[in-house]
Amino acid sequence: MSQSGRPAKLVAVRFYADADVLGLAKVLCQVRADVTYPGDLGGPVKGGRVRPACPITTPATLDSVWIPTTAKQGWLIITRDRHIQDHEAEKQAVVDHGARMAALAGSDAKDNWHQLETLMTQWRKIEALVDEPGPYIYTVARTAVRRVI
């Protein structure tokens, strides 16, 4: 409920930060209302709105569950996987479900600080991907964004 007694307006989530970048996800949720992550309980955000709870309730959720769930929601997945091109099952799940994924790659994604730096350096390109239909996977490094599939 809002302060006026009316139900608060729900925020439209656009980005899902995978369990691989949970620390980054919690930072992003402090500054962006449209980001969620596994186990996010949702809650009030700026402007009297509410971010809904994430349907993926635990970071231990299997790829075979969370990839289709996020694809169905229309969310852009942000994850960390420096060898995404080698993970055939994950790539196939993205294709099968029409998912959209930006994978932070290489040494640019080794810890929360470097993940944040990489994400912010490439944020405009990542945000533009929200309007691109899936399926796709892009690798995101500090110096480049490259389509894998």
N, C-alpha and C positions, 0 to 999 in steps of 0.2 A: 504494500500500500504506500502511496505517496503521502506527503504531508497534508494534502487536501482531502485525504480519505478515499480517493479514487485509486484503482489499481495502477501501479507504476507501469510505464511503457517498457516492454522488453527490447533490449538491444539486439540487432541482427548480427550474430557472430559471422565473421568471414574467414577467420584464420584459426587453425587448430595446430597447436604446438605439441608435437609428439613427446612421449616419455623420455626420449633420448636428449631432449633439450628442456627438461623440466625447470631447471634453474632460470634459464632464459625466459621461459613461459611466464613464470611468476613475476619477473621484472616487467615484461610486456603488458601483463594484465593491470599493472599499476598505472600505466600511461595510455593504454588503449582499451576501450570497452569491447571491441569486436574480436578479441582473442580469447580462446579457451584452451584447456589442456586436460589430460586425464585426471580425474579426481576433483576438478574445479567445482566447487559448490555453488558458483555464481554469487550474485549479491548486488547491492547497490553500486552504481557507478555515477560518474559526473552527470549532472543535469537531471537528477531525480529518476533516472532510468535504472533498469535492472538487467544484469547479464544472467541468462538462464544457466542452470546447472548443466554441466557437460554430461551427455548420455554415456560417455566412456568413464566409468567410475573408478578405475584403478590403473596405475601405470603398468601393471602386469598384464593388461589385456593383450591378447595375441593379435598379430598383424591381420590374421584372417577375419578378425572381428572388427577392429577399429578402422581399417582401411575402407571396407564397405560402408560403415556407419558414417564416416566423415564425408565420403563421396555422396551418399544419399542426402546429407545436409547441405551439400554444395560448398563445403569449406575447402580452402587452400591449406594443404598440410605443410607445415614447416618441421623439418626433421634434421638429423645429423647422420650422415652416412657417407663416409669418404669413398666407399667402394660400391655405391648404389648400382652401377652398371654391371656388377658381378652377381647381384642377388636376384636370380631369375624368378623365384617365387614371389618376392615383393614386387618386382616389376610386373609380373603377370597379374597380380591382384590389382595393381593400379590400372592396368589396361582393362581387365575384366569388369571393373566397377566404374570406369570413367573418372577415376580420381585425378586430382591435380596436386602435384608435390614439388616443393622446393627443398632440396637437400643441401644443407650446409656441408661443405666438403673440405677435406685435407686438413693441414695444420691450422688453417684459418678457423677451424671449428673445434679446437682441442679443449677449450674450457669456456665457462660462461662469458668471460670478458671478450675473448676472441670471437665467440658466436655473436655477441651483441655488436661488436665492431663490424663484423662481416654483414650482419643483417642491416645495420644502419647505413653502411656504405652502399648497399645495393637495394635499399628499401623501395625506391621509386620503381625499379624494375620488377621487384617482387609484387608490389601492390598492383602493378599493371597486369600481372598474370591472373588476378582475380576475374577479370573479364574474358580471359581466353578459355574456350571450352576444352575439357579434358577428353581423353586421358593424356597426361604428360608428366614427365619428371624433368626438372631442371636442376643442375648442380649450381650451387652458389658459392663462389669464393670471393675474397675481398676485391679481386681485380677483374672478375668476369662472371657472367651468368650464361650457362651453356645448356642447351636442350640435350637430354640423353635419349628420351623417347617422346 
